[in-house]
C-alpha cells in the first residue's frame, strides 16, 4: 500500500495550492509542466513549501487536505 502526503505549494503570485499525492516532488514537476490543475498554469510555477508526514491511505490524506484548504493565507504562510 502506498503512503500519501498533503502538500502546499506557493505560486509566483504568492497564492497557495494544497493537494495530495503519493509523490509530492514529482507532482510539482507535473504541475509546472502543465499537467494537472489549471491553478499552476494561471498562477505561474509552483514551489513546494510543505509536505505532511505520511498518511496510510488516500482517504486520510484527503481529509487533512480539506482541513488545510480552509486555513487562511496567513496560516499557510
MILOPA-846693 format. One line per 8 residues: number of its first residue (from 1); their letters; for each residue x, y, z of N, C-alpha, C. Coordinates in nm, 2 decimals. Layout:
BEGIN
NUM> A> X:Y:Z:X:Y:Z:X:Y:Z | ...
END
This chain:
BEGIN
1> XXXXXXXX> 0.08:-0.12:0.00:0.00:0.00:0.00:0.09:0.12:0.00 | 0.05:0.22:-0.08:0.13:0.35:-0.09:0.09:0.44:0.02 | 0.20:0.52:0.06:0.17:0.63:0.16:0.13:0.75:0.08 | 0.05:0.84:0.14:0.00:0.96:0.07:0.04:1.08:0.16 | 0.06:1.19:0.09:0.10:1.31:0.16:0.02:1.43:0.12 | 0.00:1.52:0.21:-0.06:1.65:0.17:0.05:1.75:0.15 | 0.04:1.83:0.05:0.15:1.92:0.02:0.09:2.06:0.00 | 0.17:2.16:0.03:0.13:2.30:0.00:0.24:2.36:-0.09
9> XXXXXXXX> 0.20:2.42:-0.20:0.29:2.48:-0.29:0.26:2.63:-0.30 | 0.36:2.71:-0.33:0.34:2.85:-0.34:0.37:2.90:-0.49 | 0.28:2.97:-0.54:0.29:3.02:-0.68:0.37:3.15:-0.68 | 0.41:3.19:-0.80:0.48:3.32:-0.81:0.39:3.44:-0.77 | 0.26:3.42:-0.78:0.17:3.53:-0.74:0.15:3.53:-0.59 | 0.22:3.45:-0.51:0.21:3.44:-0.36:0.09:3.37:-0.32 | 0.01:3.31:-0.40:-0.10:3.23:-0.36:-0.06:3.08:-0.34 | -0.14:3.01:-0.25:-0.10:2.88:-0.22:-0.19:2.77:-0.29
17> XXXXXXXX> -0.14:2.66:-0.32:-0.21:2.55:-0.37:-0.19:2.43:-0.28 | -0.30:2.36:-0.24:-0.29:2.25:-0.15:-0.34:2.13:-0.22 | -0.27:2.02:-0.22:-0.31:1.90:-0.28:-0.26:1.77:-0.21 | -0.29:1.66:-0.27:-0.24:1.53:-0.21:-0.17:1.45:-0.32 | -0.07:1.37:-0.28:0.00:1.29:-0.38:0.08:1.18:-0.31 | 0.11:1.08:-0.38:0.20:0.98:-0.32:0.34:1.01:-0.35 | 0.37:1.12:-0.43:0.50:1.17:-0.46:0.49:1.32:-0.49 | 0.49:1.40:-0.38:0.47:1.54:-0.39:0.57:1.61:-0.48
25> XXXXXXXX> 0.70:1.57:-0.47:0.80:1.64:-0.55:0.77:1.62:-0.70 | 0.74:1.50:-0.74:0.71:1.47:-0.88:0.58:1.54:-0.92 | 0.48:1.55:-0.83:0.36:1.62:-0.86:0.38:1.77:-0.89 | 0.47:1.83:-0.82:0.51:1.97:-0.85:0.57:1.98:-0.99 | 0.65:1.89:-1.03:0.71:1.89:-1.16:0.60:1.88:-1.27 | 0.50:1.79:-1.24:0.39:1.77:-1.33:0.31:1.90:-1.34 | 0.28:1.97:-1.23:0.20:2.09:-1.23:0.28:2.20:-1.31 | 0.41:2.21:-1.29:0.48:2.31:-1.36:0.51:2.28:-1.51
33> XXXXXXXX> 0.48:2.16:-1.55:0.49:2.13:-1.69:0.35:2.13:-1.76 | 0.25:2.18:-1.69:0.12:2.19:-1.75:0.03:2.08:-1.73 | 0.07:1.97:-1.65:-0.02:1.86:-1.63:-0.09:1.88:-1.49 | -0.21:1.85:-1.48:-0.28:1.87:-1.36:-0.37:1.99:-1.35 | -0.37:2.06:-1.24:-0.46:2.17:-1.22:-0.43:2.29:-1.31 | -0.54:2.37:-1.33:-0.52:2.49:-1.41:-0.46:2.60:-1.32 | -0.46:2.58:-1.19:-0.40:2.68:-1.10:-0.26:2.71:-1.13 | -0.18:2.61:-1.15:-0.04:2.63:-1.18:-0.02:2.70:-1.32
41> XXXXXXXX> -0.10:2.67:-1.41:-0.09:2.73:-1.54:-0.12:2.88:-1.53 | -0.23:2.91:-1.46:-0.27:3.05:-1.44:-0.18:3.13:-1.35 | -0.15:3.07:-1.23:-0.08:3.14:-1.13:0.08:3.14:-1.14 | 0.13:3.06:-1.23:0.27:3.05:-1.25:0.33:2.93:-1.19 | 0.46:2.91:-1.20:0.53:2.80:-1.15:0.51:2.78:-1.00 | 0.50:2.66:-0.95:0.48:2.63:-0.81:0.61:2.59:-0.74 | 0.62:2.63:-0.62:0.74:2.59:-0.54:0.68:2.51:-0.42 | 0.73:2.40:-0.39:0.69:2.31:-0.28:0.74:2.38:-0.15
49> XXXXXXXX> 0.64:2.41:-0.06:0.68:2.47:0.07:0.65:2.38:0.19 | 0.57:2.28:0.17:0.53:2.19:0.29:0.49:2.06:0.24 | 0.54:1.95:0.30:0.50:1.82:0.28:0.46:1.76:0.42 | 0.34:1.70:0.43:0.30:1.65:0.56:0.37:1.52:0.59 | 0.36:1.48:0.72:0.40:1.34:0.74:0.31:1.25:0.66 | 0.35:1.12:0.64:0.27:1.03:0.55:0.14:0.99:0.62 | 0.05:0.96:0.53:-0.08:0.90:0.56:-0.09:0.76:0.50 | -0.15:0.67:0.57:-0.15:0.53:0.52:-0.24:0.51:0.41
57> XXXXXXXX> -0.34:0.60:0.38:-0.43:0.59:0.27:-0.47:0.72:0.22 | -0.52:0.72:0.10:-0.56:0.84:0.03:-0.68:0.91:0.10 | -0.77:0.84:0.16:-0.88:0.89:0.23:-0.84:0.98:0.34 | -0.75:0.94:0.42:-0.70:1.01:0.54:-0.62:1.14:0.49 | -0.55:1.13:0.38:-0.48:1.24:0.33:-0.58:1.35:0.28 | -0.68:1.30:0.21:-0.79:1.39:0.16:-0.86:1.46:0.27 | -0.88:1.40:0.38:-0.95:1.47:0.50:-0.86:1.58:0.55 | -0.73:1.55:0.56:-0.64:1.66:0.60:-0.63:1.77:0.50
65> XXXXXXXX> -0.63:1.74:0.37:-0.62:1.84:0.27:-0.74:1.93:0.28 | -0.86:1.88:0.30:-0.98:1.96:0.32:-0.97:2.05:0.43 | -0.91:2.01:0.55:-0.89:2.09:0.66:-0.79:2.21:0.63 | -0.68:2.18:0.56:-0.58:2.28:0.53:-0.64:2.38:0.43 | -0.72:2.33:0.34:-0.77:2.43:0.24:-0.86:2.53:0.30 | -0.91:2.51:0.42:-0.99:2.60:0.50:-0.91:2.71:0.57 | -0.78:2.68:0.58:-0.69:2.77:0.65:-0.68:2.91:0.58 | -0.65:3.01:0.65:-0.63:3.14:0.59:-0.49:3.14:0.52
73> XXXXX> -0.47:3.24:0.44:-0.35:3.26:0.37:-0.23:3.28:0.47 | -0.26:3.35:0.58:-0.16:3.38:0.68:-0.12:3.25:0.75 | -0.22:3.17:0.78:-0.18:3.04:0.85:-0.10:2.95:0.76 | -0.13:2.95:0.63:-0.05:2.86:0.54:0.09:2.92:0.52 | 0.11:3.05:0.53:0.24:3.11:0.52:0.32:3.08:0.64
END
